[in-house]
Amino acid sequence: MSAPVLLALLWLVVVNVGGMLPSRDYHWRFAYGMIALGIPLLGWLTWTQGPIVGLLFLAAGASVLRWPLIYLTRWLRGTKRSEPAE
């Protein structure tokens, strides 16, 4: 196995374990750090292994870090959370 694949698998394990640990800020700082490490790693992996492997790891990373992705899509659309009914 190549170095990018091993590092991507290690990244997935670290993200999953980090998500299980308790956090006061709901894991947002951890998620930002993992996104900052994951984007260049995903680029390196896609460059060396091809787009199919890159898309598979992109889907795996998006499934683990789904809330930052959900908030990003909401922000890009300009929609906000619905207010509770009075």
Residue pairs with C-beta under 8 A, 6 or more apart in sequence:
2 48
2 49
4 41
4 44
4 45
4 48
4 49
5 45
5 49
5 53
7 41
7 45
8 41
8 42
8 45
8 57
11 34
11 37
11 38
11 41
11 61
12 57
12 60
12 61
12 64
14 34
15 34
15 38
15 61
15 64
15 65
16 64
18 27
18 30
18 34
19 27
19 30
19 64
23 30
28 68
31 65
31 67
31 68
32 68
34 65
35 65
35 68
38 61
38 65
42 54
42 57
42 58
42 61
45 53
45 54
45 57
46 53
46 54
62 69
74 80
74 81
